[in-house]
Amino acid sequence: MAEHPDTPAPENSDNPDDSDKSPEFPVNPDRLQESMSRLMDIYTDISNTAAAPGQTRCPYKDAKARCTSKFPCRNQFFKVAGEKAICTGSDDIDYRLAWET
């Protein structure tokens, strides 16, 4: 059977029992679990920190504090006609109360 040209040849194809060899650097399951738990804690903290502003910050406010909504809001301030409104809302309030429905 022909091998794919991009597939590297096995290092030692003479011995069919190469799969039984232990890894060059043995894995300690306890240390692996500890490392994975630490990584999970780090990523959980990053995720929680990133999600916190989304609880009060208006989802229509972009990075330049411009409003991207397609509906009126009392926190919109139009400085220049034809440009996106500037969001004057506080990120410490519940933005949903400002929406005009």
C-alpha positions in Angstrom: 0.0 0.0 0.0 1.4 3.4 -1.0 1.8 6.1 1.7 0.7 9.7 1.2 3.8 11.7 0.1 3.3 14.3 3.0 3.3 11.5 5.6 6.7 11.1 7.3 8.1 7.6 7.4 8.2 5.9 10.8 11.6 6.3 12.5 12.0 2.6 13.2 9.9 0.6 10.8 11.8 -2.6 11.5 10.1 -3.3 14.8 6.3 -3.7 14.6 6.0 -3.4 18.5 7.1 0.3 18.6 3.6 1.2 19.9 4.4 -0.6 23.2 7.3 1.8 24.0 6.8 4.2 26.8 6.9 7.9 26.0 10.2 9.7 26.1 8.9 11.9 29.0 6.5 9.8 31.1 3.2 11.6 32.1 2.4 11.8 35.8 -1.4 11.7 35.9 -1.6 13.6 39.2 0.5 16.4 37.9 -1.4 16.5 34.6 -4.7 16.8 36.5 -3.3 19.5 38.7 -2.0 21.5 35.7 -5.3 21.1 33.9 -7.2 22.3 37.0 -4.9 25.4 37.3 -5.5 26.2 33.6 -9.2 25.8 34.0 -9.2 28.2 37.0 -7.2 30.7 34.9 -9.6 30.5 31.9 -12.6 30.7 34.2 -11.3 33.8 35.8 -10.6 35.4 32.4 -14.0 34.5 31.2 -15.7 35.9 34.3 -13.7 39.1 34.1 -14.6 39.5 30.4 -18.3 38.8 31.0 -18.8 41.1 33.9 -19.1 44.4 31.9 -21.6 42.7 29.7 -24.1 42.5 32.6 -24.5 46.3 32.7 -22.9 47.8 29.6 -25.3 48.4 26.7 -24.6 45.7 24.0 -25.1 48.4 21.3 -22.3 50.6 22.6 -19.1 50.0 20.6 -15.5 50.5 21.7 -15.6 54.2 20.7 -18.8 54.8 22.8 -20.9 55.0 19.6 -24.4 53.7 19.6 -25.0 50.9 17.0 -28.7 50.3 17.8 -31.3 50.6 15.1 -33.9 52.0 17.6 -34.2 55.2 19.6 -32.6 55.4 23.1 -32.6 58.3 25.5 -28.8 57.8 26.0 -28.1 58.7 22.3 -26.5 62.1 21.6 -26.1 63.1 18.0 -23.1 65.4 17.7 -22.9 65.3 13.9 -25.9 64.6 11.7 -25.5 61.4 9.7 -22.9 59.9 12.1 -23.6 57.3 14.7 -24.9 58.7 18.0 -22.6 59.0 21.0 -23.8 56.8 23.9 -24.1 59.0 27.0 -25.3 56.2 29.2 -23.5 55.1 32.3 -22.1 51.6 32.3 -23.2 51.3 35.9 -27.0 51.3 35.1 -29.3 48.7 33.7 -29.3 49.9 30.1 -32.6 48.1 29.3 -34.6 50.8 31.1 -33.4 53.4 28.6 -34.7 51.7 25.5 -37.8 53.2 24.1 -40.2 50.4 22.9 
